[in-house]
Amino acid sequence: MFKIRLFCNQGMSTSLLVSKMREEAVKEGLEVDIVAYPANEMNDRLAGIDCALLGPQVGYLKEKAVKLGQNHGVPVDVIPMVDYGMCNGANVLQFAKKLAGK
């Protein structure tokens, strides 16, 4: 099970992207657990996951988020703005897999 968490302002603006990523995972035969949360819940949501992705709108939190991720052994990065804006679930899933070394 590949566990990915997305973090944005309210945890809601990424819901369509989460759906698109899940659809792509089904096409790939990849078992995933993908959920979006508000960025202020990040510290409580990192345990036991493979990677964390920040929405571009909270990209300014990257330095702090990377440090939090390191404390949990979780890689963290910002979703590329073009893929986020286009809700390109395939590209974002590939980005997450690369980030997690999968």
All heavy atoms as an XYZ file, in Angstrom:
772
protein
N       0.850     -1.188      0.000
C       0.000      0.000      0.000
C       0.888      1.240      0.000
O       1.744      1.400      0.865
C      -0.883     -0.016      1.244
C      -1.702      1.235      1.452
S      -3.161      1.404      0.428
C      -4.165      0.070      0.986
N       0.684      2.085     -0.982
C       1.440      3.325     -1.136
C       0.621      4.449     -0.521
O      -0.457      4.780     -0.996
C       1.703      3.561     -2.622
C       2.561      4.741     -2.947
C       3.573      5.166     -2.109
C       2.364      5.426     -4.129
C       4.374      6.251     -2.429
C       3.156      6.502     -4.481
C       4.157      6.915     -3.620
N       1.138      5.021      0.561
C       0.404      6.040      1.317
C       0.957      7.430      1.020
O       2.118      7.712      1.282
C       0.491      5.760      2.816
C      -0.192      4.472      3.213
C      -0.142      4.273      4.709
C      -0.845      2.972      5.080
N      -0.881      2.778      6.526
N       0.075      8.263      0.465
C       0.428      9.630      0.081
C      -0.518     10.588      0.792
O      -1.730     10.350      0.833
C       0.273      9.835     -1.440
C       1.045      8.776     -2.219
C       0.693     11.248     -1.847
C       0.684      8.714     -3.699
N       0.035     11.668      1.312
C      -0.790     12.714      1.904
C      -0.517     14.014      1.169
O       0.632     14.363      0.892
C      -0.492     12.889      3.397
C      -0.818     11.659      4.233
C      -2.318     11.352      4.242
N      -2.619     10.134      4.971
C      -2.817      8.934      4.414
N      -2.713      8.791      3.109
N      -3.119      7.894      5.147
N      -1.597     14.718      0.839
C      -1.502     16.020      0.206
C      -1.937     17.060      1.226
O      -2.900     16.834      1.969
C      -2.406     16.105     -1.022
C      -1.904     15.432     -2.299
C      -1.893     13.931     -2.170
C      -2.738     15.856     -3.476
N      -1.234     18.167      1.253
C      -1.550     19.234      2.196
C      -1.727     20.544      1.450
O      -0.917     20.901      0.597
C      -0.428     19.366      3.246
C      -0.294     18.145      4.098
C       0.616     17.156      3.780
C      -1.106     17.966      5.202
C       0.733     16.009      4.554
C      -1.005     16.820      5.989
C      -0.076     15.842      5.665
N      -2.822     21.238      1.780
C      -3.113     22.519      1.154
C      -3.715     23.442      2.207
O      -3.645     23.151      3.397
C      -4.023     22.346     -0.054
S      -5.643     21.686      0.349
N      -4.323     24.533      1.781
C      -4.862     25.497      2.743
C      -5.927     24.885      3.642
O      -5.817     24.938      4.855
C      -5.427     26.723      2.032
C      -4.350     27.692      1.619
O      -3.330     27.819      2.285
N      -4.563     28.373      0.508
N      -6.936     24.313      3.059
C      -8.035     23.764      3.846
C      -8.202     22.259      3.704
O      -9.067     21.669      4.319
C      -9.358     24.440      3.462
C      -9.377     25.925      3.722
C      -9.228     26.253      5.192
O      -9.784     25.578      6.052
N      -8.465     27.284      5.490
N      -7.420     21.646      2.855
C      -7.558     20.213      2.638
C      -8.670     19.876      1.667
O      -8.976     18.714      1.446
N      -9.291     20.896      1.088
C     -10.406     20.651      0.186
C     -10.066     20.945     -1.269
O     -10.591     20.308     -2.166
C     -11.618     21.478      0.620
C     -12.111     21.067      2.001
S     -13.353     22.146      2.669
C     -14.721     21.817      1.585
N      -9.190     21.888     -1.508
C      -8.894     22.271     -2.896
C      -8.170     21.160     -3.650
O      -8.145     21.158     -4.873
C      -8.074     23.559     -2.935
O      -6.847     23.390     -2.289
N      -7.628     20.205     -2.945
C      -6.924     19.106     -3.604
C      -7.812     17.882     -3.805
O      -7.348     16.875     -4.341
C      -5.678     18.698     -2.797
O      -6.086     18.390     -1.475
C      -4.635     19.779     -2.790
N      -9.070     17.950     -3.421
C      -9.927     16.762     -3.489
C     -10.082     16.226     -4.916
O     -10.087     15.010     -5.114
C     -11.301     17.039     -2.874
O     -11.964     18.063     -3.578
N     -10.189     17.088     -5.903
C     -10.297     16.632     -7.288
C      -8.993     15.965     -7.719
O      -9.013     14.914     -8.366
C     -10.639     17.786     -8.227
C     -10.802     17.418     -9.697
C     -11.882     16.354     -9.879
C     -11.135     18.649    -10.517
N      -7.871     16.543     -7.337
C      -6.573     15.952     -7.669
C      -6.424     14.579     -7.020
O      -5.937     13.637     -7.654
C      -5.434     16.877     -7.241
C      -4.019     16.392     -7.544
C      -3.834     16.091     -9.027
C      -3.004     17.418     -7.068
N      -6.854     14.446     -5.783
C      -6.815     13.142     -5.103
C      -7.607     12.113     -5.902
O      -7.141     10.990     -6.130
C      -7.336     13.250     -3.652
C      -7.599     11.878     -3.052
C      -6.350     14.017     -2.782
N      -8.791     12.488     -6.359
C      -9.621     11.575     -7.158
C      -8.913     11.157     -8.441
O      -8.925      9.981     -8.816
C     -10.961     12.228     -7.507
O     -11.718     12.459     -6.353
N      -8.293     12.120     -9.110
C      -7.575     11.824    -10.355
C      -6.372     10.914    -10.096
O      -6.079     10.020    -10.892
C      -7.114     13.123    -11.032
C      -8.241     14.025    -11.468
C      -8.957     13.468    -12.664
C      -9.976     14.459    -13.190
N     -10.697     13.947    -14.338
N      -5.687     11.129     -8.987
C      -4.544     10.275     -8.639
C      -5.020      8.850     -8.354
O      -4.381      7.883     -8.762
C      -3.805     10.843     -7.430
C      -3.067     12.139     -7.717
S      -2.373     12.889     -6.219
C      -1.042     11.710     -5.857
N      -6.133      8.723     -7.652
C      -6.680      7.389     -7.359
C      -7.074      6.673     -8.643
O      -6.825      5.475     -8.793
C      -7.881      7.502     -6.431
C      -7.524      7.876     -5.009
C      -8.772      8.033     -4.177
N      -8.458      8.420     -2.818
C      -9.313      9.024     -2.013
N     -10.550      9.306     -2.430
N      -8.961      9.353     -0.783
N      -7.692      7.404     -9.577
C      -8.075      6.816    -10.864
C      -6.841      6.291    -11.601
O      -6.870      5.194    -12.171
C      -8.789      7.851    -11.738
C     -10.182      8.210    -11.274
C     -10.776      9.375    -12.054
O     -10.244      9.739    -13.126
O     -11.778      9.936    -11.579
N      -5.777      7.068    -11.601
C      -4.545      6.661    -12.268
C      -3.942      5.431    -11.594
O      -3.441      4.525    -12.266
C      -3.535      7.812    -12.277
C      -2.276      7.507    -13.028
C      -2.487      7.204    -14.509
O      -3.461      7.697    -15.119
O      -1.660      6.462    -15.073
N      -3.984      5.394    -10.275
C      -3.442      4.248     -9.541
C      -4.190      2.970     -9.905
O      -3.579      1.908    -10.067
C      -3.518      4.497     -8.034
N      -5.498      3.064    -10.072
C      -6.294      1.904    -10.482
C      -5.826      1.420    -11.849
O      -5.644      0.222    -12.063
C      -7.810      2.240    -10.492
C      -8.612      1.160    -11.185
C      -8.317      2.453     -9.068
N      -5.614      2.364    -12.785
C      -5.132      2.003    -14.116
C      -3.789      1.283    -14.053
O      -3.520      0.386    -14.840
C      -4.973      3.256    -14.992
C      -6.259      3.904    -15.401
C      -5.958      5.145    -16.222
C      -7.202      5.973    -16.457
N      -6.880      7.245    -17.134
N      -2.946      1.702    -13.091
C      -1.613      1.110    -12.945
C      -1.623     -0.162    -12.101
O      -0.598     -0.824    -11.976
C      -0.655      2.119    -12.291
C      -0.328      3.308    -13.141
C       0.682      4.230    -12.477
O       1.390      3.797    -11.545
O       0.771      5.395    -12.902
N      -2.775     -0.470    -11.495
C      -2.837     -1.622    -10.608
C      -2.084     -1.388     -9.309
O      -1.619     -2.332     -8.667
N      -1.982     -0.128     -8.915
C      -1.246      0.262     -7.719
C      -2.227      0.489     -6.568
O      -3.176      1.269     -6.699
C      -0.459      1.547     -8.005
C       0.397      2.133     -6.906
C       1.526      1.168     -6.534
C       0.977      3.466     -7.364
N      -1.993     -0.176     -5.461
C      -2.841     -0.001     -4.281
C      -2.375      1.235     -3.529
O      -1.207      1.315     -3.117
C      -2.752     -1.236     -3.390
C      -3.813     -1.277     -2.326
C      -3.805     -2.588     -1.547
O      -3.142     -3.545     -1.971
O      -4.455     -2.619     -0.499
N      -3.263      2.223     -3.386
C      -2.888      3.494     -2.778
C      -3.844      3.900     -1.658
O      -4.986      3.455     -1.604
C      -2.844      4.639     -3.814
C      -1.763      4.417     -4.851
C      -4.190      4.850     -4.473
N      -3.335      4.749     -0.808
C      -4.110      5.417      0.238
C      -3.722      6.888      0.109
O      -2.643      7.285      0.543
C      -3.731      4.842      1.606
C      -4.410      5.556      2.765
O      -5.304      6.389      2.528
O      -4.027      5.285      3.925
N      -4.579      7.668     -0.542
C      -4.290      9.076     -0.804
C      -5.372      9.924     -0.162
O      -6.556      9.738     -0.436
C      -4.234      9.383     -2.319
C      -3.293      8.422     -3.047
C      -3.820     10.833     -2.553
C      -3.354      8.524     -4.564
N      -4.949     10.857      0.698
C      -5.887     11.717      1.411
C      -5.309     13.131      1.463
O      -4.095     13.298      1.559
C      -6.128     11.215      2.856
C      -7.191     12.056      3.559
C      -6.532      9.753      2.870
N      -6.199     14.134      1.401
C      -5.782     15.533      1.517
C      -6.202     16.086      2.874
O      -7.282     15.767      3.384
C      -6.424     16.360      0.410
N      -5.321     16.901      3.438
C      -5.565     17.543      4.725
C      -5.117     18.992      4.676
O      -4.278     19.363      3.852
C      -4.765     16.844      5.836
C      -5.191     15.447      6.133
C      -4.436     14.369      5.697
C      -6.346     15.188      6.854
C      -4.811     13.069      5.973
C      -6.738     13.893      7.139
C      -5.966     12.835      6.700
O      -6.351     11.553      6.971
N      -5.618     19.811      5.618
C      -5.092     21.168      5.740
C      -3.629     21.120      6.180
O      -3.226     20.230      6.946
C      -5.953     21.803      6.831
C      -7.139     20.921      6.994
C      -6.717     19.556      6.541
N      -2.846     22.067      5.714
C      -1.417     22.093      6.035
C      -1.147     22.166      7.528
O      -0.155     21.630      8.005
C      -0.751     23.261      5.318
N      -2.053     22.786      8.283
C      -1.812     22.915      9.720
C      -1.943     21.578     10.464
O      -1.650     21.502     11.653
C      -2.702     23.982     10.347
C      -4.177     23.670     10.267
O      -4.589     22.655      9.718
N      -4.987     24.556     10.809
N      -2.362     20.518      9.770
C      -2.446     19.186     10.378
C      -1.251     18.304     10.006
O      -1.203     17.132     10.375
C      -3.739     18.486      9.953
C      -4.987     19.130     10.487
C      -6.246     18.356     10.146
O      -6.160     17.144      9.841
O      -7.327     18.975     10.177
N      -0.310     18.862      9.287
C       0.782     18.057      8.754
C       1.527     17.261      9.826
O       1.757     16.065      9.655
C       1.764     18.917      7.974
C       2.913     18.112      7.399
S       3.996     19.088      6.390
C       3.031     19.105      4.898
N       1.911     17.876     10.900
C       2.701     17.183     11.920
C       1.978     15.947     12.454
O       2.603     14.939     12.762
C       3.058     18.123     13.069
C       4.115     17.531     13.975
O       5.126     17.013     13.508
N       3.879     17.597     15.259
N       0.658     16.022     12.534
C      -0.134     14.907     13.061
C      -0.439     13.836     12.020
O      -0.972     12.789     12.361
C      -1.463     15.422     13.630
C      -1.260     16.382     14.786
O      -0.269     16.220     15.527
O      -2.090     17.297     14.939
N      -0.133     14.090     10.751
C      -0.536     13.186      9.663
C       0.632     12.530      8.929
O       0.420     11.856      7.927
C      -1.381     13.947      8.644
C      -2.587     14.664      9.208
C      -3.679     13.714      9.528
N      -4.874     14.419      9.972
C      -5.986     13.814     10.291
N      -6.075     12.499     10.216
N      -7.034     14.503     10.691
N       1.848     12.704      9.401
C       3.007     12.185      8.679
C       3.411     10.760      9.054
O       4.058     10.086      8.257
C       4.217     13.116      8.881
C       4.124     14.472      8.198
C       5.338     15.316      8.551
C       3.989     14.335      6.699
N       3.047     10.311     10.208
C       3.486      8.992     10.668
C       2.963      7.883      9.753
O       1.783      7.859      9.389
C       3.023      8.742     12.094
N       3.866      6.996      9.344
C       3.478      5.807      8.595
C       3.129      6.000      7.141
O       2.525      5.120      6.534
N       3.502      7.145      6.561
C       3.196      7.363      5.145
C       4.478      7.295      4.320
O       5.581      7.322      4.856
C       2.448      8.687      4.908
C       3.326      9.903      5.253
C       1.142      8.713      5.694
C       2.727     11.227      4.821
N       4.306      7.217      2.995
C       5.453      7.116      2.087
C       5.960      8.469      1.607
O       7.151      8.635      1.364
C       5.090      6.248      0.883
C       4.815      4.822      1.291
O       5.748      4.160      1.786
O       3.657      4.369      1.148
N       5.056      9.429      1.440
C       5.476     10.769      1.054
C       4.355     11.762      1.316
O       3.190     11.392      1.426
C       5.936     10.837     -0.402
S       4.640     10.648     -1.621
N       4.754     13.037      1.389
C       3.805     14.131      1.585
C       4.023     15.162      0.487
O       5.157     15.499      0.157
C       4.001     14.770      2.957
N       2.916     15.631     -0.062
C       2.964     16.617     -1.131
C       2.242     17.881     -0.692
O       1.136     17.808     -0.146
C       2.299     16.070     -2.390
C       2.853     14.760     -2.944
C       2.015     14.301     -4.130
C       4.309     14.918     -3.340
N       2.866     19.017     -0.949
C       2.254     20.302     -0.637
C       1.631     20.890     -1.891
O       2.238     20.844     -2.969
C       3.305     21.289     -0.128
C       4.071     20.927      1.132
C       5.141     21.981      1.398
C       3.151     20.794      2.318
N       0.442     21.453     -1.752
C      -0.142     22.206     -2.847
C       0.681     23.456     -3.070
O       1.276     24.002     -2.129
N       0.752     23.947     -4.306
C       1.562     25.132     -4.597
C       1.194     26.350     -3.748
O       2.046     27.152     -3.416
C       1.289     25.402     -6.079
C       0.856     24.095     -6.630
C       0.127     23.394     -5.510
N      -0.080     26.447     -3.363
C      -0.518     27.598     -2.577
C       0.082     27.622     -1.173
O       0.068     28.648     -0.516
C      -2.051     27.687     -2.536
C      -2.731     26.611     -1.686
C      -2.998     25.306     -2.418
O      -2.240     24.896     -3.277
N      -4.077     24.644     -2.060
N       0.608     26.488     -0.717
C       1.294     26.440      0.588
C       2.773     26.085      0.398
O       3.434     25.655      1.332
C       0.604     25.481      1.592
C      -0.768     25.994      1.974
C       0.547     24.062      1.059
N       3.265     26.287     -0.784
C       4.666     25.995     -1.080
C       5.636     26.776     -0.211
O       6.753     26.334      0.035
N       5.184     27.926      0.284
C       6.031     28.721      1.169
C       6.351     27.983      2.473
O       7.278     28.352      3.192
C       5.363     30.072      1.486
C       4.081     29.956      2.276
C       4.099     30.013      3.666
C       2.854     29.777      1.644
C       2.930     29.890      4.398
C       1.689     29.656      2.362
C       1.720     29.716      3.744
O       0.561     29.586      4.472
N       5.622     26.910      2.769
C       5.861     26.103      3.970
C       6.876     24.987      3.744
O       7.147     24.212      4.658
C       4.547     25.469      4.448
C       3.444     26.411      4.900
C       2.161     25.632      5.152
C       3.875     27.162      6.145
N       7.437     24.910      2.544
C       8.274     23.763      2.193
C       9.423     23.544      3.174
O       9.646     22.412      3.614
C       8.822     23.893      0.777
C       9.681     22.701      0.372
C      10.198     22.801     -1.047
C      11.084     21.596     -1.352
N      11.594     21.655     -2.716
N      10.152     24.563      3.518
C      11.315     24.386      4.407
C      10.884     23.769      5.745
O      11.489     22.803      6.212
C      12.013     25.722      4.631
C      13.306     25.596      5.411
C      14.031     26.932      5.555
O      13.934     27.783      4.656
O      14.686     27.109      6.588
N       9.841     24.308      6.321
C       9.327     23.778      7.595
C       8.791     22.358      7.412
O       9.031     21.470      8.236
C       8.216     24.691      8.123
C       7.598     24.228      9.414
C       6.479     25.163      9.850
C       5.796     24.629     11.094
N       4.646     25.465     11.473
N       8.077     22.136      6.310
C       7.484     20.820      6.044
C       8.555     19.753      5.831
O       8.408     18.621      6.302
C       6.560     20.900      4.830
N       9.626     20.100      5.130
C      10.719     19.151      4.901
C      11.327     18.733      6.242
O      11.618     17.558      6.465
C      11.775     19.733      3.936
C      13.044     18.911      3.952
C      11.205     19.811      2.525
N      11.505     19.686      7.140
C      12.050     19.374      8.467
C      11.111     18.457      9.248
O      11.561     17.499      9.885
C      12.323     20.653      9.250
C      13.517     21.425      8.730
C      13.745     22.699      9.502
C      14.892     23.488      8.877
N      15.080     24.790      9.525
N       9.828     18.737      9.191
C       8.845     17.857      9.839
C       8.925     16.456      9.236
O       8.904     15.461      9.949
C       7.422     18.399      9.672
C       6.983     19.553     10.549
C       5.606     20.042     10.128
C       6.970     19.142     12.008
N       8.998     16.406      7.913
C       9.088     15.126      7.226
C      10.326     14.352      7.639
O      10.265     13.138      7.856
N      11.443     15.037      7.757
C      12.690     14.374      8.167
C      12.536     13.751      9.552
O      13.061     12.670      9.802
C      13.854     15.366      8.146
C      14.284     15.735      6.747
C      15.294     16.863      6.704
O      15.457     17.614      7.658
N      15.968     16.988      5.571
N      11.815     14.422     10.434
C      11.581     13.884     11.781
C      10.789     12.574     11.746
O      10.874     11.771     12.666
C      10.845     14.898     12.660
C      11.690     16.106     12.984
O      12.912     16.060     12.913
N      11.046     17.201     13.335
N      10.000     12.391     10.692
C       9.170     11.193     10.537
C       9.718     10.243      9.476
O       9.092      9.221      9.181
C       7.737     11.586     10.181
C       7.006     12.301     11.263
N       6.328     11.643     12.253
C       6.859     13.620     11.523
C       5.782     12.530     13.068
N       6.094     13.735     12.647
N      10.825     10.596      8.846
C      11.375      9.773      7.771
C      10.533      9.799      6.510
O      10.470      8.810      5.773
N       9.884     10.936      6.270
C       8.964     11.073      5.134
C       9.455     12.175      4.197
O       9.636     13.313      4.622
C       7.541     11.425      5.634
C       6.603     11.705      4.469
C       6.989     10.318      6.517
N       9.660     11.858      2.911
C      10.036     12.904      1.960
C       8.852     13.834      1.672
O       7.704     13.391      1.607
C      10.455     12.125      0.715
C       9.749     10.829      0.814
C       9.577     10.540      2.284
N       9.172     15.110      1.517
C       8.148     16.140      1.283
C       8.595     17.016      0.121
O       9.770     17.371      0.028
C       7.974     17.028      2.542
C       6.951     18.125      2.287
C       7.570     16.199      3.753
N       7.650     17.366     -0.746
C       7.954     18.311     -1.819
C       6.661     19.008     -2.241
O       5.561     18.604     -1.844
C       8.594     17.605     -3.015
C       9.484     18.541     -3.837
O       9.381     19.783     -3.679
O      10.275     18.030     -4.638
N       6.819     20.047     -3.061
C       5.687     20.828     -3.561
C       5.258     20.273     -4.916
O       6.102     20.034     -5.793
C       6.065     22.322     -3.690
C       4.892     23.132     -4.242
C       6.514     22.871     -2.338
N       3.981     20.077     -5.091
C       3.430     19.607     -6.363
C       3.710     20.674     -7.434
O       3.454     21.863     -7.205
C       1.908     19.375     -6.253
C       1.602     18.315     -5.196
C       1.317     18.988     -7.609
C       0.137     18.252     -4.799
N       4.222     20.274     -8.587
C       4.441     21.255     -9.662
C       3.136     21.989     -9.997
O       2.071     21.361    -10.139
C       4.917     20.401    -10.837
C       5.526     19.187    -10.192
C       4.681     18.937     -8.971
N       3.227     23.302    -10.108
C       2.032     24.130    -10.279
C       1.219     23.749    -11.515
O      -0.011     23.723    -11.461
C       2.415     25.605    -10.333
C       1.193     26.513    -10.290
S       1.593     28.259    -10.193
C       2.333     28.344     -8.581
N       1.885     23.449    -12.620
C       1.166     23.098    -13.848
C       0.335     21.830    -13.629
O      -0.837     21.786    -13.994
C       2.139     22.922    -15.030
C       1.433     22.351    -16.242
C       2.805     24.238    -15.372
N       0.926     20.813    -13.029
C       0.202     19.559    -12.794
C      -0.929     19.757    -11.796
O      -2.006     19.181    -11.943
C       1.156     18.471    -12.300
C       2.141     18.051    -13.373
O       1.786     18.113    -14.565
O       3.264     17.666    -13.016
N      -0.694     20.579    -10.795
C      -1.731     20.869     -9.805
C      -2.897     21.603    -10.475
O      -4.050     21.212    -10.327
C      -1.152     21.713     -8.665
C      -2.118     21.942     -7.534
C      -2.216     21.027     -6.490
C      -2.942     23.064     -7.504
C      -3.099     21.231     -5.448
C      -3.831     23.271     -6.466
C      -3.903     22.361     -5.443
O      -4.792     22.552     -4.413
N      -2.563     22.650    -11.214
C      -3.595     23.457    -11.861
C      -4.405     22.686    -12.885
O      -5.598     22.930    -13.042
N      -3.761     21.740    -13.580
C      -4.447     20.942    -14.593
C      -5.068     19.671    -13.999
O      -5.665     18.884    -14.728
C      -3.464     20.547    -15.701
C      -2.836     21.722    -16.432
S      -4.005     22.667    -17.411
C      -4.357     21.507    -18.713
N      -4.920     19.489    -12.686
C      -5.400     18.271    -12.010
C      -4.890     17.030    -12.738
O      -5.652     16.094    -13.005
C      -6.912     18.254    -11.906
S      -7.502     19.121    -10.470
N      -3.612     17.038    -13.056
C      -3.009     15.923    -13.779
C      -2.623     14.829    -12.774
O      -1.495     14.788    -12.281
C      -1.801     16.397    -14.578
C      -1.295     15.352    -15.525
O      -1.351     14.157    -15.241
N      -0.789     15.790    -16.664
N      -3.580     13.974    -12.481
C      -3.373     12.911    -11.509
C      -2.251     11.969    -11.880
O      -1.509     11.502    -11.011
N      -2.095     11.695    -13.169
C      -1.031     10.788    -13.622
C       0.341     11.365    -13.296
O       1.196     10.682    -12.729
C      -1.166     10.518    -15.118
N       0.547     12.632    -13.640
C       1.851     13.244    -13.384
C       2.136     13.381    -11.891
O       3.269     13.170    -11.453
C       1.948     14.613    -14.053
C       2.202     14.526    -15.539
O       2.315     13.443    -16.109
N       2.266     15.680    -16.184
N       1.137     13.751    -11.125
C       1.350     13.936     -9.678
C       1.605     12.585     -9.015
O       2.455     12.484     -8.123
C       0.191     14.700     -9.026
C       0.405     14.815     -7.506
C       0.045     16.092     -9.641
N       0.942     11.529     -9.466
C       1.208     10.204     -8.918
C       2.647      9.787     -9.237
O       3.348      9.259     -8.370
C       0.210      9.175     -9.458
C       0.354      7.767     -8.900
C       0.149      7.741     -7.380
C      -0.633      6.817     -9.581
N       3.086     10.034    -10.462
C       4.469      9.720    -10.829
C       5.468     10.537    -10.001
O       6.507     10.027     -9.564
C       4.706      9.956    -12.323
C       3.912      9.046    -13.233
C       4.049      7.563    -12.877
O       5.137      7.059    -12.670
N       2.923      6.868    -12.798
N       5.134     11.793     -9.761
C       5.952     12.674     -8.936
C       6.074     12.095     -7.520
O       7.170     12.043     -6.954
C       5.318     14.072     -8.909
C       6.057     15.100     -8.112
C       7.239     15.649     -8.579
C       5.553     15.566     -6.899
C       7.915     16.622     -7.854
C       6.222     16.515     -6.170
C       7.398     17.067     -6.642
N       4.954     11.638     -6.971
C       4.954     11.041     -5.628
C       5.767      9.762     -5.589
O       6.533      9.521     -4.642
C       3.510     10.776     -5.179
N       5.625      8.938     -6.622
C       6.388      7.685     -6.667
C       7.890      7.958     -6.726
O       8.670      7.313     -6.018
C       5.941      6.845     -7.879
C       4.564      6.229     -7.681
C       3.953      5.688     -8.951
C       4.740      4.617     -9.641
N       4.037      4.075    -10.818
N       8.280      8.923     -7.516
C       9.691      9.281     -7.624
C      10.200      9.818     -6.294
O      11.286      9.455     -5.825
C       9.895     10.301     -8.732
C      11.336     10.662     -8.966
C      11.471     11.623    -10.147
C      12.925     12.011    -10.344
N      13.106     12.961    -11.434
N       9.407     10.691     -5.666
C       9.786     11.270     -4.381
C       9.991     10.188     -3.319
O      10.922     10.248     -2.528
C       8.708     12.276     -3.926
C       8.934     13.004     -2.609
C      10.183     13.881     -2.680
C       7.714     13.835     -2.259
N       9.100      9.198     -3.336
C       9.168      8.116     -2.345
C      10.136      7.006     -2.730
O      10.331      6.062     -1.975
C       7.762      7.537     -2.142
N      10.722      7.113     -3.931
C      11.660      6.080     -4.377
C      10.981      4.786     -4.754
O      11.529      3.696     -4.604
N       9.782      4.862     -5.317
C       9.020      3.680     -5.705
C       8.978      3.540     -7.215
O       8.981      4.463     -7.943
C       7.596      3.768     -5.155
C       7.595      3.760     -3.637
C       6.296      3.222     -3.125
C       6.309      3.153     -1.635
N       6.465      1.869     -1.085
